[in-house]
Amino acid sequence: MARQQIAEAIGANPGEIYLTSGGSEADNWALVGCLRASSGRKRIVTTKIEHHAILSTCTMLEAQGVEVVYLNVDRQGRVDCQEAEREINADTLLVSVMLANNEVGTIEPVAEIAEIAHANGALMHTDAVQAVGHIPVDLHALGADLLSISAHKFGGPKGIGALAVRSGVRLQGLILGGSQERGLRAGTENTPGIVGMGEALRLAVAEMEETARYTRALRDHLAERLLSLPGVRMNGDRINRLPGNAHFSIENGNPSLLLARLDMEGIAASAGSACTSGITERSHVLRAMFSDETESGWADLRLTLGADNTSEEIDSACAALQRILGASKEST
């Protein structure tokens, strides 16, 4: 039942769903599994703004002699399809482009890039961890051959995810041992997690349109308030972005101090993704988007909105940020 629920949610067939421990394993498996199954091509094309599950795997593969090309993005965090067309060639085995960025929320042109990949005989993988359950996702409409998801991103349990693999795609296993997942992913199944993932995704998709409309309105209200403050810029594509994502940069701000003061105000915020918490350097995503900027000149702020948030909370957060920025200017 859970496999059927997952498949229906992403436009796949149940036989195309392989259960994993989460999005990171799914990403690793997509890259390494395709390379192990390939007898010829050893070239991967990806982007500079991928999740570290992709980038760290690519670094490992480069050390093993695999050629990896990293596509640039513009100041909205969007991949240039013309550059993709130049870099994807007859030597390319796999193209991996995330569907929606986990930091700035920009939705990438995966379907267009998939067409370029397939025209060159390459496979297309998309890390859809941030997108599934929040925007419509269809494996076959996207032209994706492989697609990664993670349950906790749409309200399901942690430690469970899936890799959708289009029928006919050759893939070798990453975890060896037993014959689970049709012999491709060994290990005792996490049955409670699997059931929880299927039901959470069913509910998320059923409520997706209403939730997206509500969170988009909150996000736009938040943006309007914050952009009225001096030195504040909103990052990411203003239209083609995840409905609950709001990411800002504040000129001449101190990122550590800003986050600490927001925490004291009871506001949960981050500079980048949860996977990079505790790192004070500017994220690789923002460095790729704003390569011409001095890192120390900006404080970056990510606020994620959900169905449980209210407009009153948005107003309270904006008022707190205004106080914090005002206090910062007075102290300089």
C-alpha positions as CSV (number, residue, x, y, z in Angstrom):
1,M,0.0,0.0,0.0
2,A,2.7,2.5,1.0
3,R,4.7,1.9,-2.2
4,Q,1.4,2.5,-4.2
5,Q,0.8,5.7,-2.3
6,I,4.3,7.0,-3.0
7,A,4.1,6.0,-6.7
8,E,0.7,7.8,-7.1
9,A,2.1,10.9,-5.5
10,I,4.9,11.3,-8.0
11,G,3.4,9.9,-11.2
12,A,5.3,6.6,-11.1
13,N,4.5,2.9,-11.0
14,P,4.8,1.0,-7.8
15,G,7.5,-1.2,-9.4
16,E,9.6,1.9,-9.9
17,I,9.8,2.8,-6.2
18,Y,12.8,1.6,-4.2
19,L,12.8,2.3,-0.5
20,T,15.9,3.9,1.2
21,S,16.9,5.4,4.5
22,G,16.3,8.9,3.2
23,G,17.2,11.4,0.6
24,S,21.0,11.2,1.1
25,E,21.1,7.5,0.4
26,A,18.8,7.9,-2.6
27,D,21.2,10.6,-4.0
28,N,24.3,8.5,-3.4
29,W,22.6,5.5,-4.9
30,A,21.5,7.3,-8.1
31,L,25.0,8.5,-8.9
32,V,27.1,5.4,-7.8
33,G,24.5,2.9,-8.9
34,C,24.4,4.3,-12.4
35,L,28.2,4.4,-12.7
36,R,28.5,0.8,-11.5
37,A,26.0,-0.3,-14.1
38,S,27.7,1.6,-16.9
39,S,30.3,-0.2,-19.1
40,G,31.3,2.9,-21.0
41,R,30.4,6.5,-20.0
42,K,32.0,7.9,-16.9
43,R,31.0,11.6,-17.0
44,I,28.5,13.4,-14.7
45,V,27.0,16.8,-15.2
46,T,25.5,18.5,-12.1
47,T,25.2,22.0,-10.6
48,K,27.1,24.1,-8.1
49,I,24.0,24.4,-5.8
50,E,23.2,20.7,-5.2
51,H,22.7,19.2,-1.8
52,H,25.9,18.0,-0.3
53,A,24.6,14.4,-0.7
54,I,25.3,15.0,-4.4
55,L,28.3,17.2,-4.2
56,S,30.2,15.1,-1.7
57,T,29.5,12.0,-3.8
58,C,30.8,13.7,-6.9
59,T,34.0,14.7,-5.0
60,M,34.5,11.0,-4.1
61,L,33.8,9.9,-7.7
62,E,36.2,12.5,-9.1
63,A,39.0,11.0,-6.9
64,Q,38.2,7.7,-8.6
65,G,38.7,9.2,-12.1
66,V,35.1,10.2,-12.9
67,E,34.8,13.5,-14.8
68,V,32.3,15.8,-13.1
69,V,31.1,19.1,-14.6
70,Y,29.4,21.7,-12.3
71,L,26.9,24.0,-14.0
72,N,26.7,27.6,-12.9
73,V,23.5,29.4,-11.8
74,D,22.3,33.0,-12.3
75,R,21.5,35.4,-9.5
76,Q,18.1,33.8,-9.0
77,G,19.7,30.4,-8.5
78,R,18.5,29.1,-11.8
79,V,20.5,26.8,-14.0
80,D,21.2,28.1,-17.5
81,C,19.8,25.6,-20.1
82,Q,22.2,26.9,-22.7
83,E,25.2,26.1,-20.6
84,A,23.6,22.7,-19.9
85,E,23.3,22.1,-23.6
86,R,27.0,23.0,-24.1
87,E,28.2,20.7,-21.3
88,I,26.0,17.6,-21.8
89,N,27.5,15.5,-24.6
90,A,27.9,12.0,-25.9
91,D,30.3,11.1,-23.1
92,T,27.9,12.1,-20.4
93,L,26.4,9.2,-18.4
94,L,24.2,11.1,-15.9
95,V,22.9,14.6,-15.4
96,S,21.8,15.4,-11.8
97,V,19.9,18.7,-11.2
98,M,17.7,19.3,-8.1
99,L,14.1,20.1,-8.7
100,A,13.9,22.8,-6.0
101,N,16.8,24.3,-4.1
102,N,16.8,23.6,-0.4
103,E,18.1,27.0,0.6
104,V,16.6,29.7,-1.7
105,G,13.6,27.7,-3.0
106,T,14.2,28.2,-6.7
107,I,12.5,25.6,-8.9
108,E,14.9,24.4,-11.6
109,P,14.1,23.7,-15.3
110,V,14.5,19.9,-14.9
111,A,12.2,18.9,-17.7
112,E,14.1,21.1,-20.2
113,I,17.5,19.8,-19.0
114,A,16.1,16.2,-19.2
115,E,15.4,16.7,-22.9
116,I,19.0,17.8,-23.5
117,A,20.3,14.8,-21.5
118,H,18.1,12.3,-23.4
119,A,19.1,13.8,-26.7
120,N,22.7,12.9,-25.9
121,G,21.8,9.4,-24.6
122,A,22.4,10.4,-20.9
123,L,20.2,9.6,-17.9
124,M,18.5,12.3,-15.8
125,H,18.4,12.3,-12.0
126,T,16.6,14.9,-9.9
127,D,16.9,15.4,-6.2
128,A,13.2,16.2,-5.5
129,V,13.6,16.0,-1.7
130,Q,12.5,19.7,-1.1
131,A,9.8,19.5,-3.8
132,V,7.7,16.4,-3.2
133,G,4.6,17.1,-1.1
134,H,4.9,20.8,-1.7
135,I,4.6,21.3,-5.5
136,P,3.2,18.9,-8.1
137,V,5.9,16.3,-9.1
138,D,5.6,13.7,-11.9
139,L,8.5,11.4,-12.6
140,H,7.6,10.9,-16.3
141,A,6.4,14.4,-17.1
142,L,9.7,15.7,-15.8
143,G,11.6,13.3,-18.0
144,A,13.5,12.0,-14.9
145,D,15.0,8.6,-15.0
146,L,15.7,8.7,-11.3
147,L,14.2,10.8,-8.5
148,S,15.0,11.1,-4.8
149,I,12.6,11.8,-2.0
150,S,12.7,11.9,1.8
151,A,9.7,11.5,4.1
152,H,10.5,14.0,6.8
153,K,10.3,16.9,4.3
154,F,6.6,16.3,3.9
155,G,5.7,15.5,7.5
156,G,6.6,11.9,7.5
157,P,9.1,10.1,9.8
158,K,12.8,10.6,9.7
159,G,15.1,7.9,8.4
160,I,13.0,6.8,5.5
161,G,13.0,7.8,1.8
162,A,12.9,6.4,-1.7
163,L,14.6,6.4,-5.1
164,A,12.2,6.3,-8.0
165,V,13.9,4.5,-10.9
166,R,12.1,4.6,-14.3
167,S,11.5,1.1,-15.8
168,G,14.3,0.1,-18.0
169,V,17.1,2.1,-16.3
170,R,20.1,-0.1,-15.4
171,L,21.2,0.4,-11.8
172,Q,23.4,-1.6,-9.4
173,G,22.9,-1.8,-5.7
174,L,24.7,0.4,-3.2
175,I,24.0,-1.7,-0.1
176,L,24.7,-5.4,-0.6
177,G,23.6,-8.4,1.3
178,G,20.0,-9.6,1.3
179,S,17.5,-9.7,-1.5
180,Q,15.2,-6.8,-0.3
181,E,14.0,-4.2,-2.8
182,R,14.1,-6.8,-5.7
183,G,17.7,-7.5,-4.9
184,L,18.9,-3.9,-5.3
185,R,18.9,-2.6,-1.7
186,A,19.7,-5.0,1.1
187,G,18.6,-4.6,4.7
188,T,15.6,-5.3,6.8
189,E,12.7,-3.0,5.9
190,N,11.7,-0.2,8.2
191,T,8.0,-1.1,8.1
192,P,6.7,1.6,10.5
193,G,8.7,4.3,8.6
194,I,7.5,3.0,5.2
195,V,3.9,3.1,6.3
196,G,4.3,6.5,7.8
197,M,6.0,7.8,4.6
198,G,3.2,6.6,2.4
199,E,0.4,8.0,4.6
200,A,2.2,11.3,5.1
201,L,2.7,11.8,1.4
202,R,-0.9,10.9,0.6
203,L,-2.0,13.6,3.1
204,A,0.5,16.1,1.8
205,V,-0.6,15.7,-1.8
206,A,-4.3,15.9,-0.8
207,E,-3.7,19.2,1.0
208,M,-1.0,20.5,-1.3
209,E,-3.0,23.1,-3.3
210,E,-4.6,24.6,-0.2
211,T,-1.4,24.6,1.8
212,A,0.6,26.1,-1.0
213,R,-2.0,28.9,-1.5
214,Y,-1.9,29.7,2.3
215,T,1.9,29.5,2.7
216,R,2.5,31.5,-0.5
217,A,0.3,34.3,0.9
218,L,2.2,34.3,4.2
219,R,5.6,34.3,2.4
220,D,4.5,37.3,0.2
221,H,3.4,39.2,3.3
222,L,6.7,38.4,5.0
223,A,8.6,39.6,1.9
224,E,6.6,42.8,1.6
225,R,7.4,43.6,5.3
226,L,11.1,42.7,5.2
227,L,11.9,44.3,1.9
228,S,10.6,47.6,3.2
229,L,13.6,47.6,5.6
230,P,16.9,49.1,4.4
231,G,19.5,46.8,3.0
232,V,17.3,43.7,2.8
233,R,17.2,41.6,-0.4
234,M,15.1,38.5,-1.2
235,N,17.0,35.6,-2.8
236,G,15.8,33.1,-5.3
237,D,13.3,33.3,-8.1
238,R,10.4,35.4,-6.9
239,I,7.9,33.4,-8.9
240,N,9.2,29.9,-9.6
241,R,10.0,29.0,-6.0
242,L,8.7,26.8,-3.3
243,P,5.6,28.3,-1.7
244,G,6.9,28.1,1.9
245,N,10.5,29.3,1.3
246,A,11.7,32.8,2.2
247,H,15.4,33.6,2.0
248,F,16.9,37.0,2.5
249,S,20.3,38.7,2.6
250,I,20.9,41.7,4.8
251,E,23.6,44.1,3.8
252,N,26.4,44.8,6.4
253,G,24.9,42.3,8.8
254,N,26.5,39.9,11.2
255,P,25.1,36.4,10.5
256,S,25.9,34.8,13.8
257,L,24.7,37.7,15.8
258,L,21.5,38.0,13.8
259,L,20.6,34.3,14.3
260,A,21.4,34.5,18.0
261,R,19.2,37.5,18.5
262,L,16.3,35.9,16.5
263,D,16.6,32.8,18.7
264,M,16.3,35.0,21.8
265,E,13.1,36.4,20.3
266,G,11.8,32.9,19.9
267,I,12.1,32.9,16.1
268,A,13.5,29.7,14.4
269,A,15.7,30.8,11.5
270,S,18.8,29.7,9.7
271,A,21.4,31.1,7.3
272,G,21.2,28.1,5.0
273,S,20.0,24.5,5.1
274,A,19.7,22.4,8.2
275,C,22.5,20.1,6.9
276,T,25.0,23.0,7.2
277,S,23.9,24.3,10.7
278,G,26.8,25.5,12.8
279,I,28.8,26.6,9.7
280,T,29.4,30.3,9.7
281,E,30.7,30.7,6.2
282,R,28.4,31.7,3.4
283,S,26.8,28.7,1.8
284,H,27.9,27.2,-1.4
285,V,24.5,28.0,-2.9
286,L,24.8,31.8,-2.2
287,R,28.5,31.8,-3.3
288,A,27.4,30.3,-6.6
289,M,24.6,32.8,-7.0
290,F,26.6,35.9,-6.0
291,S,30.2,35.1,-6.9
292,D,30.9,38.8,-7.3
293,E,30.0,39.7,-3.7
294,T,32.2,39.8,-0.6
295,E,31.1,37.1,1.7
296,S,31.5,39.2,4.8
297,G,29.2,41.9,3.5
298,W,26.0,40.1,4.0
299,A,24.0,38.2,6.7
300,D,21.8,35.5,5.1
301,L,18.5,34.4,6.6
302,R,16.2,31.5,5.7
303,L,12.7,31.4,7.1
304,T,10.5,28.4,6.3
305,L,6.7,28.7,6.5
306,G,4.1,26.0,6.9
307,A,0.4,25.5,7.3
308,D,0.7,26.0,11.1
309,N,2.1,29.5,10.8
310,T,-0.1,32.6,11.1
311,S,0.0,36.2,9.8
312,E,0.3,37.3,13.4
313,E,3.5,35.3,13.7
314,I,4.8,36.9,10.5
315,D,4.1,40.4,11.9
316,S,5.8,39.5,15.1
317,A,8.9,38.1,13.3
318,C,9.2,41.2,11.1
319,A,8.9,43.5,14.2
320,A,11.6,41.6,15.9
321,L,13.9,41.7,12.9
322,Q,13.3,45.5,12.6
323,R,14.3,45.9,16.3
324,I,17.4,43.7,15.8
325,L,18.5,45.6,12.7
326,G,17.9,48.9,14.4
327,A,19.9,47.9,17.4
328,S,22.7,46.6,15.2
329,K,22.9,50.0,13.4
330,E,23.0,51.9,16.7
331,S,25.9,49.7,18.0
332,T,28.0,50.4,14.9
